[in-house]
Amino acid sequence: MVTEKEFTEPDSKFIEVNDVTVHYKEVGSGETTFILLHGFGANVYSWREVADDFAQYGRVIMYDRPAFGLTERPMPEDWVENPYGMKANVELLRGLMDTLEIEKAVLVGNSAGGGVSVAFGLEYPERVESLILVDPGVGGGRGPQFPAWGLPLMWTPQMRHLGPLMVRDYQETLPNTIQREWFDQTKLTEEIKQEYLKIFQIENWDRAFYELTFAPAYPELRPLLPQLTVPVFIVAGQEDRLIRAWYFEAIATEIPDAKLVSSRNVGTCRRRNVPACLCRLWYSTWINNEHTFDRP
């Protein structure tokens, strides 16, 4: 096992936020700031095909959320509060914006990163210019999957010792998940696969996943969608095999004045199977307040 720093790249940057060393990358400049939030099992690498396109319109910040990529993985014996839960993710994003002197930003959230974006938009709408939700996962409105009353049991020393064994099957399921995410399988190279599988070489990846799985409970987001007051633009891949298209159509009706654009021949939008030109369409459509365009 190695530390996160072993995979540092020339354009990697690190910053201390809420006692967590956060890995991020930055491109572009301008009045508008885009902050890109990846999904579960992903990292800043997920945005490599679209970051430069967003940079044509402003400053772009991509960061690894706790438990993923090269961001530090604090352990219970070292932290003051669990840094992996939704509330901690929201506060980390706010701290990141404060530290980088970003007053307001366009949040671009994919999958679980879309959930963090929505939660932030609900708690700090004054810091959000708009939300661009890319195949977002915001829950099903049925409440937490694990009962909140059972969480203290999962936080005992005994369970924290045994618990990481419960999440190690992710080593077997992640390659299959990656395979399902690509609509065009010819673009899924061995190099790309290995970029996402690097996570299993990082020290405490399994303990971090366990703490993420049993992090402090947070209100279910789906019932709160009607309370969003910031502009929301949803981009959905019609061929997404992980979250079906009907789900995005449903949540679009629950968010006030949300705009939904579905793109054919696109799977889960976090990966390289998304054409780079698509982000230009996201932004131009949003700025021009258009409802439809010729999809790629």
Secondary structure, DSSP 8 states (H G I E B T S, - for coil): -B-GGGG--TT-EEEEETTEEEEEEEE--SS-EEEEE--TT--GGGGTTTHHHHHTSSEEEEE--TTSTTS----TTT-SS-SSSHHHHHHHHHHHHHHTT-SSEEEEEETHHHHHHHHHHHH-GGGEEEEEEES-----SS--SS-GGGHHHHTSHHHHHHTHHHHTTHHHHHHHHHHHH-SSGGG--HHHHHHHHGGGGBTTHHHHHHHHHT------SGGGGGG--S-EEEEEETT-SSS-HHHHHHHHHHSTT-EEEEETT--STTSTTS-THHHHHHHHHHHHT-S-----
